[in-house]
Amino acid sequence: MHASPAYVRRLLASRRLFGIKVGPVWGVYLEDLEAFQRGRRLPGRPRKAAARPIGEEDTRNRITGDRAAAGTDDALLKPKAGGPTHDGTARRVGGRSRVD
């Protein structure tokens, strides 16, 4: 394990790594060290997945179809009747214009 003694002591004190203290020295079993290293991921940002999960394309197509049928397009909710449009102009509701 490529780590400083202070880091290993901190792991032992927080019980993230199991060890036995024999006098001033800590003893760590090889199996416990290997288990700890298996649980750690490499430093840095995780790599992107190579491909999408199986069935994701079908799910995307179904959601797109449901949104088109509901009239929401890319939005998750339908626009409110009489509310302002995306370009900032007011909609006419019942002969009156309404601006929020």
TAFENWO-V667529 format. One line per field, one symbol per residue. psi: psi as a letter, one per 20 degrees, with the letter a starting at -180 (. if undefined). burial: # if it has 9 or more other C-alpha atoms within 8 Angstrom, else .. Layout:
psi->???
burial->???
This chain:
psi->pnqqhggghhgghjkhpprppnciqpppqhhhghhghhiqrqqapqqqqgrqqpihgggggggggghghikiciqhqqqqpirqrhjiqqqpokiqqpp.
burial->.......#..##....#.#......#.#...##..#...........................#..##...##........###.....####...##..
